Amino acid sequence: MAVEDWGWSYSLSLDTDRRSVDPYHEFRHLQVRGRLLHPEGLKTDQVEITLLPSYDMLPEARKDRQPRCVGSLDIYDDRIAGLVSIPRDALPPILQMLIADRFRFVAMRGPRLRYRQALCNSFRLEMKLDPDSLPEGVELPP
């Protein structure tokens, strides 16, 4: 997808769950919006990817994990929504690059869409895309 816009949200509240392990509930998420470049032929080309910083993604916490994917995509009539967990320490440099308008593309790879959903095994934010690595017929925006 070609990045066209992004937004970041932050909230802090008391965690009122009886089984809470932390007295606070902190939520940060980054939304990157843009236009789908590939695959073609879907009802919409509007994409919104939500990046969720997670402690579970830090090196010491992920040693024993065996993940099935790094993210997922769901297709709706008006948009394609993606969800990707990222290490918490990746958020500051990603925000800096977005503020500077340096990241221009999001690339996600995985199995073909099935029943309007897909799990992704690769996620990248890129400043440039190599035209030779793109599927045939995909045009990069100017």
Salt bridges, closest charged atoms under 4 A:
GLU4 OE2 - ARG35 NE 3.92
ASP5 OD2 - ARG33 NH2 3.23
GLU26 OE2 - ARG28 NH2 2.78
GLU26 OE1 - ARG88 NH2 3.21
ASP77 OD1 - LYS43 NZ 3.88
ASP77 OD1 - ARG116 NH2 3.25
ASP78 OD1 - ARG79 NH1 3.54
GLU126 OE2 - ARG124 NE 2.67
